[in-house]
Amino acid sequence: MKSKPIGARLRCCLFGGILLVSCVPAAWAATLWSVPDSYLGTGYFFGPGAYMIPTPLFPAMIRNLAFTSDRDFVTPFWNNGADAPNIAAETDFPPVDGRLSDGTRINENVDLGTFILAGTRFLPAVGEGGEFSGQQVAVAMVDGNLVMVMDLILDLGIGPRGVIRLPLYGSTGTLTIPGPQVTASGLVGPKQAGPLPTGETISGRVGDFNGDGCIDGTLVAVGVMPLSSPIYPGQPFAFSRNFETDVPIDGVVHGSAEDVDKAYGVMF
């Protein structure tokens, strides 16, 4: 059978997830995590632009993943305001109310820790109002790699002018570092995401690399900071996120440790 285009599959997955979450037993829910003391740690953020020091990524705990097929899943939008559980980063950006500083509601199934980039502290979150309605959607492609999309937001905690929306496209496959934003006056910033030049590739992997019988791997993502961003506007970035899950695996592995180490190797 011919695979649907990625956009169509994502839309089907998202719609199916909404239906599934309302009727599936809680026992079907799964968890994905990426924390400093887990296998390989959290990973690194490269850039933006000429900021050369790779930054350790904030921890992540994604709860209540609901499978819409044997390979695809959605993390539904859920928010109960100030009531627990709240996301970890909110404790550094009071009040703890389930919202960003511009009033955007946070998907509290996606629990992210505080992110410090180039000395600036952010509240990272997946929030409502974007293309995926605050949900996280993951689709397994025909080549075995996982594609994950979400409405990622970085919030400086100062209101609307400090809220940076970074619609995220991640993959366990290979992505190319983009160039900077081009405006009528020319390029905005250098052709690099930290030590990774425009045109360089960064690769992830998916399998069972820690040998616990469950899926783990590395998700990579690339992008360009929006021109409205108060820091590094229009400049490229990339990141490489290591993750573990409690989802059993069938033994198939895609990608390699060598590909992942190539990205991290620029630091040593």
N, C-alpha and C positions, 0 to 999 in steps of 0.2 A: 504494500500500500504506500502511495506517495505521501510524505509528511506534509502537514499544513505549514504555510509560512509562519515564521516566529510570531509575528504580530497577531495572526489569527489564533494560533495555539495559546498565546498568552491571554487573549480575550476570552477564549473558551474556558481556560483554566480558572481565570478570575471569576467568571459567572458561575461556573460549576462549583467553585469553592464556596461562594456565598450560599448556594443551596445546600452543599454538603455540611457546612459548619452548623446549620440550623437543625440537622437531623442525625448526625453521626454520633455514636457513643464517645464519651470522653476518652475511653481506652484507646481510641484510634489516634489521638493526638500525639505528636512527637516533639522532641526538643533538639535544637541546634545551639551549640555554644562555642565561644572563642574567648578564652581567658588566659592571663599570663602564665598560670601554672599548668595549663593543659598541653597536649601534644604540640610541640613546635611554638607554643606561645600564640599571641594574637596576630602577628604579622606587622607590616610596615606601610606607612603612607609616604609617597615620594613626591616632592615638590611642596607647594605649587611653584611653577616657574623655576627660578634660579635658587630657591631655598634648597641647599645641598644636603642637609642632614636628614636622612630617613627617620621618620617619626614613628615610634611604636603606636600601633592602633589601640583605640579604646576597647575595653572588654565588651562582649556582646552575649546576651542570653535570649534566645528566641523561643518562646513557648507556644504550645497549642498549634503546631503545624498540622494542617488537615490535608490529607491526601485526596486529590481529585481523580487520580488514577493510580496504577501501581508505580508510577515514576514521577508524577507531577504533584506539587503541593502549593497551598496558599496559607499564609499567616493572616487570619482575619483581623480587621480593625476592631479594637476593643478599648474602651476608655470608661473608667468609673470615677473620674474626677480626682478629688483629693484622697479618696479612700485607698487603702493598700490593696494590692501591691502597686507601687509606683516605680518608674524607671530610676536606676541608680543615680544618674547624673543630676536629677532634679534636686537632690539634697545640697548640691553646690550652687543652685540657682533658685533660691526660695522666691515666692512660696511654692510648696509642693502641692500642685493643684491639677496635674495631668495636662497642662497646657504650656505652650511656648510663650515667649514674652510678647508676641503679637496676638495672642489668644488662640492660635492654632491648637487643636486637640491632638494629643500624642497617641499613637498606637502603643498601648501599654503591654501588648504581647511581645514587643520588640524592646528588650531592656538593655539600654546602652549606657556605658560609663562616660564620665567626663573626658573630653578630648582637649589636649593642649598642643597646639600647632604654632610653631615659631613664637613661642612665649605667650600666645593668646589662648584663653580658655573658652571652650565652646560647650554648649549642651547639644549633643547629637541625638537625633530622634528620627523615627519614621512618622510622618504626620499626615493629617487629612488635607484635602484640597488639591492633590496632584493627579497625575494621569491614572494612577492605580488606586485612588480613593483611600490612601493610607494603608493599603494592604501590601504585603510582600508576596510576590508570585515567583515560583520556580518551575521551570520546565526542563525535562530531560530531552536532549536533542537526539536525532537519529545516530549521530556519531558517538553517543554515550556521554557527552559532556553535559554539564548542568548550566543553565542560564538562569540568573536570578535578577529580578528588577524590583525597585521600590522607590518611594518618594522620600529620599533622604534629605534631612534638613540640618544645618548647623546654625545654632542660635547663640549670639553673643550675650543675650540676656538684657538688651537695652531697648527692646521694642522693635517695630517693623523694619527700621533701617539696618538692624543687625541680624536679620534672619536671612540666611543664604540657602536657597533651594537648589539641591544637586540631584535631579532625577538620575537614579543609578542603574546602570546596566553592567552586571557582573557575569563572569564566566569562569568555568574551570578549564577552558581551552586557552587559546592564545589571542591576545589583543595587541594593537599597535598604539604606541604613544602618539597622541594627536599634536598638531601644531597649536599655537596660540590663536585666540580670536582675531579675526581680521575686520577692521573697521574702515570707514572711508578715508581715514588718515593713515592707514597701514596696520602692521602687526601690533598687537598689544602684548608686550613682554617677549621673553626669549623662547627659542624653540627647544624646550626641555621641560621635563618634570623631575626636578632635582638632578640626580646623576644620570637619569635616563633620557637620552636625546629623542626628539621627534623622529618617528620612523622606526625606532627600536621596538622590539616586541617584549611582552611580558606574559608568562605562561602560568597556568594553574594546574590542578590535577584533582582527580576524585577516585576514591577506592577505599581500601582499608589498610592504611599505612602504619597504624599503631597496633595492628593485630588483635583488636578486641572483638572482631566479628561485626562491627557496625561501620557505617559510611563515615569517612572523614576526607579531608583534602585541603585544597587551597583555592580560593576564589579570587580572581583578579578583576580589577575595574580601572577604566581610564575615563578622563573627562576634561572639561575646561571650566574654570571658575566663571560664574556669570559676570557680565560687565557691571552689574549692580552691586557686586560684592564689595564690602568695605576693605577687604584685604585681597591682594593679588588678583584683581579683576582681569578676566580674559586670559588667564595663564593656565597651562596644562597641569594636570595632576594624575597620579596613578596610585593604586594600592594593591597589596597582596595580603589577603585575609585567610589565615589558617582556621579551620573549623573542625569540630567533632559533632557527632550526633548519636542518638540512641536508636537509629534506624538500621535494622539488620541488612547486610549486604550479600549479594550472590557470588562474590569473589571476583567480579570484573573490575579491572583497574584501567584508568585512562590518565595519560600524562606521566611525568616522571619527576623524581626527586631532583634530578640534574637541572630540569627546566626551572623549578622553583628556586633552587640554590643560586642559579644564575642571577636572579633579581636581587637576592639578599647578598650575593657576593660582592656587589659594588661597595659595600660598607667596609670591607676588610682588606 
